[in-house]
């Protein structure tokens, strides 16, 4: 495999490189606009924003080592050996470092002389992390001196002398060290997830073969220290993802550039009929893909169909293999370096540059043809996977036709779907409820105009352990597929069409106990494996019914949603007598209570389901829902401290 070319150094990085587009605004009031959410996913994102800045220094040719430390006090430290943030006087009248940490859209990424490519298009990372932290401390090693600054909730706490940072020492080294503590007033949880952070850092090391990333977790009884260094790059990444699979081919590496865009692709086929394609732009994972993934899929499908006809595997009258046919069994990583990336949203989940599609398609067409012309046996192995997939797809289509018989999409007196009146999908929502008792209450309590109720009987099939024919034969799963209206996707082709979804919200409404959690997990596994776009596009939610109702001797009753809320209530009402009702199940609520707490959009609480790290999510699903017991036990033991217990 050819190694990545060493990035060209961009020499000009000083006070004049820091360009201000607009002042810092109310990040603390709308944090979701900048980091996606205030859940643990958003919390971890703070680390990624700082790390991405260090990676940009690496891409510019100045940083070779990054150290991420999860400190005992709950803070995080990120240290690099880059050039150090500029500290000289900015045109705004203060140190350039102050501008970086207190102003949105301020940074060297808006100056083509400072960075050729960068993941931080929006240039808000440092200032957003600062705004969402109770404390942020900065040490900058630059020009022979160590400079220091400190902030509280985004506000500078140190007085500057003539606008410049205080100097606290001398050094021959260069680089930046940032320590920050997330604000508990902003985030739902303030404990970083070591598993997710490690996965992201390891992923970053794969994308940058010449970069070493060290991870240290000081929070446990025994500190953990890991070095991530991956000289094989994305080829090693693909190997790692397929380490438990029976491989059909060795990893194939394609590389090229055009229009100032650099492209690298690694892919491998395994003897499992599923497709995994991860897309990155400037080291940023694009969870929703984008134009680079579209270019790869389109070009590769065209190239392989052309070869299939040349070799006689497809006759003149035969239809082409579909894209899913050709990609079944493929694990791929597509990464581009773009000088002017455009993303959909600050969290950069989808690349939006049309030229990325064009350049990736050109590289794939040229380099894949060059490779397969010289590796005919590998070509035949890939086409054999496509041929097998096409046969299974056609067989599966017959199974679908037989099993998914048309059902009336209306109120069903046998206790199945109680549909809503409205046909406007953007306003409609469907509640999946377990049990006749809860289903009956929900049907009575709902707003029939736009709320549908789908009762299910007990626990559905665990699809992680089941074959496709058993999945489609399951009555509850068949009913859900029919009710949603958009089909489903699986390893033998894809007839899922999100535009046909009949409900904007699919809400899992289960009891707040162990059985309810198990039912919710089984449903989420079904959606993740067979209808992932439902989750990816934000249509899947979990209802959060209350655990308790307290009724004081005087005044109105109050619903409490967890044990923490009950503990707080007891502390604030020590001198007041009250009765406590615990809801063991949704069926214990009368229709008015169920409407008020769980169904009414004005008063209910919903938790939207999101997919963070795609590779980690798939691996965890396999561990927790698969057939191999020892890894599941180990996972539960290792993550027991992160569990929220119902006591």
Number of C-alpha atoms within 10 A of each C-alpha: 11 9 11 15 7 10 13 12 16 16 12 14 18 19 19 16 21 24 20 18 13 10 12 18 13 10 19 18 10 14 19 15 12 20 25 18 19 20 16 16 21 22 25 21 22 24 23 20 22 22 25 20 21 27 29 22 25 24 27 21 18 23 22 18 19 25 20 25 20 24 18 12 10 14 20 21 21 22 23 27 21 26 22 26 26 25 24 17 20 21 14 12 13 18 21 27 26 25 26 25 25 22 22 22 25 27 31 25 24 21 15 15 15 22 23 20 24 29 27 24 20 21 24 21 29 23 24 26 30 30 27 28 24 20 22 27 17 20 20 29 27 21 16 12 17 22 23 19 21 20 21 19 18 23 16 18 13 13 12 13 10 10 17 20 23 15 14 11 11 13 11 10 16 20 22 21 21 20 22 25 23 26 22 14 12 19 19 14 16 19 18 22 15 17 11 17 20 19 14 19 23 22 20 26 26 24 26 23 18 21 20 21 24 20 21 19 18 16 16 9 6 8 12 14 12 13 15 19 19 22 18 19 23 27 24 17 24 25 19 11 16 17 10 9 13 11 17 17 17 14 21 18 19 19 21 17 15 14 11 13 18 20 23 23 22 22 22 22 28 21 14 15 21 20 19 17 20 18 25 25 28 23 24 23 24 23 20 16 20 22 21 28 24 17 21 24 20 16 21 20 19 18 16 23 21 13 18 21 14 11 12 9 15 17 12 9 6 9 9 19 20 17 19 23 27 27 27 26 24 26 22 25 22 21 26 24 23 21 18 18 22 18 19 13 14 18 22 25 20 23 26 17 16 14 17 28 21 18 24 31 24 18 23 24 19 15 16 21 17 12 15 17 13 11 11 11 12 18 19 16 14 22 22 15 22 25 18 15 25 21 13 17 20 13 12 18 15 12 15 17 10 12 15 17 10 9 11 10 13 14 16 13 8 7 16 20 25 23 23 20 15 15 13 12 15 13 14 21 21 25 27 24 27 24 19 16 15 23 26 16 20 31 21 16 20 21 15 16 13 19 23 27 26 25 26 22 14 14 17 19 20 16 21 18 13 12 9 16 12 11 20 21 16 13 15 19 18 18 18 17 16 17 23 19 17 18 21 22 17 20 20 23 24 17 12 19 14 16 9 12 19 21 24 19 22 24 22 25 29 25 26 20 13 11 13 19 13 15 23 22 18 19 19 21 22 20 18 18 18 21 22 19 19 23 18 16 14 15 18 23 20 20 22 20 25 24 22 19 18 18 16 15 11 9 8 8 14 14 20 20 17 18 16 12 14 18 11 11 14 14 10 10 11 9 8 10 13 17 10 15 12 13 17 14 18 26 19 14 17 14 19 14 16 23 20 16 21 22 26 15 11 9 11 16 18 18 12 15 16 16 17 14 18 15 16 16 14 15 13 15 17 17 20 18 17 17 12 11 11 9 15 18 12 12 13 14 10 11 12 11 9 11 8 9 9 11 6
